[in-house]
């Protein structure tokens, strides 16, 4: 029996209390960035914490950097943290 393949992605945490602002930010991120790169946003059990990974493939460091850059250009981006590229299979 072989070990499961890792699922590379990264965690995005939003420190924004306004639920409607979170919804708008996530919708814009999907439309402006994630969909075009074939990335998926996965909700976690922790409020305002999401996993971004590839839709049927692995996310890359270039994908992570694109998300970091996109968030930096957003007014609420300073309230967001992007984790390192890692095996997120256990959390997805």
Residue pairs with C-beta under 8 A, 6 or more apart in sequence:
4 89
5 89
6 58
6 87
6 89
7 53
7 58
7 87
7 88
7 89
7 92
8 53
8 54
8 58
8 59
8 60
8 85
8 86
8 87
8 88
9 51
9 52
9 53
9 54
9 58
9 59
9 85
9 86
9 88
9 92
10 51
10 52
10 53
10 59
10 64
10 67
10 82
10 83
10 84
10 85
10 86
10 88
11 44
11 49
11 50
11 51
11 52
11 82
11 83
11 88
11 91
12 41
12 49
12 50
12 51
12 52
12 67
12 71
12 80
12 81
12 82
12 83
13 48
13 49
13 50
13 80
13 81
13 83
14 22
14 25
14 48
14 49
14 50
14 76
14 79
14 80
15 48
15 79
15 80
15 81
16 22
16 25
16 48
16 76
16 79
16 80
21 76
22 48
25 74
25 76
26 41
26 50
28 74
29 41
29 67
29 70
29 71
30 41
32 70
33 39
33 66
33 67
33 70
34 40
34 41
34 52
34 67
37 63
37 66
38 54
38 55
38 56
38 57
39 52
39 53
39 54
39 55
39 59
39 63
40 52
40 53
40 54
40 55
41 50
41 51
41 52
42 50
42 51
42 52
42 53
42 92
43 50
44 50
44 51
44 91
51 88
51 91
51 92
52 59
52 63
52 64
52 67
53 59
53 88
53 92
54 60
54 63
59 85
60 85
61 85
64 82
64 84
64 85
67 82
68 82
70 77
71 77
71 80
71 82
74 80
